């Protein structure tokens, strides 16, 4: 069922998508996990996870996909970073039985990744680039904590598609495939593959939409 939202409601929805909080934030986190699961699982598969690798996810939401990550290989380490304290708590609650010293969720400021250089074998993020304050700065942070030969998957919906959604005028920075590829190359990443993902889904305002997304898999030399 389509929900016609007014200006203030659209602005609130955009704020919640960027930084879920309160009771509405829990529902938003649940909806994001359900609506983005194909994008997320496809991104994880592109990482080609191997035994003993250390994984970083940026912006994990409620992380209903953690079990899927850990099934890809044995003895994986996983750290999820979030700017939303609510999403961190929801992820901990949802995955409590899986947590250990090697599998955990932490908060960060969305700008500086709080780990030492070459800490992770694989890094991924889905639908977060719209909210990065300085894309080049953050890509340099990702590059810094990625091991040599490590892989990074960056997944997002295309600018053309996102511009059709009424809430993206509030605080979303939208990018084309070329713009993101150029930014990755500018910040020393080497492109391994670009995968286009088309799927029918329900938008955050309740409309049926044909979403066009891109998974860019790159690596550090």
N, C-alpha and C positions, 0 to 999 in steps of 0.2 A: 504493500500500500504506500503510495507516494505521500510524503508529508511536506506541505508547503510551509516553509519557515520564513519568518520575517527577518529584517536586517539584524536585529539584536540576537535572535536565535542562531542565525548563520555565523555571526561573530563568535558567539559562545561555543558553537560546535567546532569552529576552527581552533579556538583556544584549547579546547579539550583534546583535539587530535594532536596538537603540539605538546601539551603537557597535561595529561589526564589527572583530575583531582576530584575529591568528593564522591558522593553517591553516583552522580552521572559519569564520573571517570571510570568507575568499575564496569559499568555497562559499555562505555566506549571501548575500554580495553578488551572486553569479551568480543565485541563486534569486530574490532580490528583484527584480533587473532583469527576469527572465523573467515572474514572477508579476504585476508591477506595470506591464508595458509598455502595456497598454491604458489604464490610468489616466494614465500619463505622456504618451503620445501624444495622448490626448484633452485633457489640460491644455495641451499645447503648441499644439494647434489653436485652443483658446479664446483664446490670446494674439493671434491674427491678426497674425503677425510681418510686418514690412515692411522693405524695403531699408535698410541702414545702422543698424538699431536695435541697442541695447546690451541684452543679456539677462543676468540673474542667476538662477542656480538654487541653491536652498538644500537641501543634503543630496542630492547627485547619485548617491551609491553608486558602482558601477563605471562608470556613465554609458555603458552600451551604446546609449543613445539619442541621443548627440551628433550623429551623422550625420543623424538625422531632424530635429533642430533646425535644423541648418545648411542643409538642403534647402528650408526654408520660404520663404527669401528670400535675396537676394544681399547679400554684404558685411556679414554679421552679426557682431557682437562677442558673445562668450559668456564669462562667468566662472562657474565652479562653486565653491561653498564647502562644505566638509565639516569635521565634528569628528573624523572617523576618518582617521588618517594612512594606514592600510591602504587605505581606499577611495580616497583621493586618489592613492596610488601605482598602484592597479589601474586607475583612470580614465586616468591618464597613459599607462600601458602599453597599454591597449586603444585609445586614441585618439592615439597618438604621431604619426601622419602628419597629423593635423588641427590640431595645436597650433601656435600662433604668438603674437606679442605681443598679439593681440586675442582669442585663444582659449586659456584656461588654467584650471587647477584650483588652488585655494588652501585652506589650512587656516584655521579660525577657532574661537573659543571657544564658539560656539553662542548667544551672548548679544548681542555687539556686532558689527554688520556693518562691516568695516574699509574703508569708502569714504565719500567726501564726499557732501553732500546733492545730490539730484536727479541721480544718476549714471546711472541705468538707465531705459530705456524700458519694459521688461517684466521681471517677476519671477515665478517660479513655484516651487512646492514640493509634493512628493507624499509623503504618509505620514510627515511629520515633526512635525506639531503635537502628537502624543501626548507628545513628549519636551521640549517647550519649558518651561524653568523658570518663566518668567513670560510668559504669552501676550500680555498687553497691552504689556509692555515690548518684546517682540520685534516685535509688529505696529507699534509706533511706530518701531522701527528700519527696518523695511521701508518704511514710509511716508516716512521721512526720505530714504532713498536712491532713491526712485522719483520720476521726473520728473512735473511737472504733466501731467495727461491720460494718464499712464502706467497700464498695466494690471498687475494681480496676480492670479494664479490660485492658490487654496489648495484642495488636494485631499486628502481623507481618507475613511476608512471610518466608517460611522455607529456611534454608541455601542451601539445595539441589536445590531448585527452583531458588533462587536468583543468585546462581553461574552460571546459564545458561544465564544470562543477561550480555551483554558485558560492560555496564557502571558501574557495581557494584565493579569493581576492583579499582575504584577511590573514596576513602574515605568512603566506606561502611564497617561496621563491621557486619558480618553475624552470625546468631545463629541458632542452632537446638532447637527443643522443649525441649529436656533434659537440654541443657545448660541454657535456660531461666528459666525453672522450678527450677533448682538447685540454680540459682541466687535469685529468688524470696524467696525460702525457707531460704536461707542463710541470707536474710534480713528481716526475721520474718513474711513474708506473708504466709497465709494458703491458699492452693489451693482448690477452690470450684469446678471448672469444666474446662475441656480442650475440645474445640470444633474445629474440622477440617473443613475448608472451601475450597472447590475446585470450581473454576470457570474459564470459558473461557473468556479471555479478550484480549486487544491489548496492547502490551508492549510499552514503551516509544520510541522505535525505529520503531514502526509500525508493528511489527510481531504479528500474532495470537499465543497466548500462553495459556497453561493450568496452571493457578496460584494455588499454594498450600499455604494456609495460616492457621494460628492458632490463636484462641482467647483463652487466658488464663484468667479466672475469678478467682480472689482471694480476700481475705478479711483480715482485721486487727482484731485481737482478742481484 
